[in-house]
Amino acid sequence: MKVGLGIPGPILNDETLIFARQAGATHIVAHFVSGLLGEKEDTWLRGGLRRSYENDPRYDYESLVELRDRASEQGLTLESIENFAPADWYDVLLDGPRRDEQMDRVKQVVRNVGRAGIPTMGYNFSIAGVWGRPHQPTARGGALSATFANSEQTPIPRGMVWNMVYDAELYERSLRNGDFVEPISQEQLWDRYSRFLNEILPVAEESGVILALHPDDPPLPELRGAARLVHRAHIYDRVLGLNRSPSNAMEFCVGTLSEMPDQDIYEVVEHFVATGRIQYVHLRNVQGRVPDYRETFIDEGYVDMQRILRILHEGGFDGVVIPDHTPLIATSSPWHTGMAYALGWIRSAMKAVGALER
Ligand SMILES: [Mn+2]
């Protein structure tokens, strides 16, 4: 297996690439639309919300090549891009009037990724996105960590999808008028998802790109009135069965899967590694399960992470493993310190199970 680091858009620069290599990563995942605590003011709206802009130039072929080469100069392989920009495909998720036009954009992004020699595009087909898990001092030593608050679920304002605002005017008006996104049923969601998948997979195959689906975090059957796709592990079987294309794969988030109730996480990993469709892994630990859980340091939660790595290794998985989120360690660089800790731990655990490649 290979060790990678997921780098949030705002700090996707040479300094962070050097940090990644020094901390033991050989691969990186570029999180173009992911924020970072303490990020510059201009990308945030009131209440800490993030904006998403259409036709983000970071997805252009030239920018992707430039990023791939910059990573390579530091001895790193650019493994995956996460995720599609909400502003580029909101009507694919919402089945709105711009759906077909936005499918063209999504296809172009996949083509750009493939042409730039990047093997994977990670995505999360989710309307509500990641929501309702504020940072609390709940990890070891009072480290700030995402904790599921199970707070009252407010409906989704218009102009927002995936917990990001794509149209600030519409968003403000929606809040003023109390006019929200209509509830979305499981049936509607699966219809939208299968149309998306069947249309995008031939393009992905042609472009040499594997599309890797992240499960829904937090894993609830619905959130803010919108149905959610992979909120139980077995639902990944349905996803893989929808289309047998070799480009239809999983972005296997062990943290999110461990938050799901009524299942044994070790059996889940054993089952899915056998499908051969785990494209890459997000490794994270957790204490508790929905509706009451908190994210922890990698060696602090209820899951034996070394056992997970052994099951993956013995099941023949030899792809990239990245730390998922980690609690923030109280230094002047909380994100870097948390990630350096997770990377060191993962390398050591991989070595112990005979799975560390380099
Ligand atoms: Mn994840």
Residues whose N, C-alpha, C, O or C-beta is under 5 A from the ligand:
A	BS01	MN	C253 H282 D324
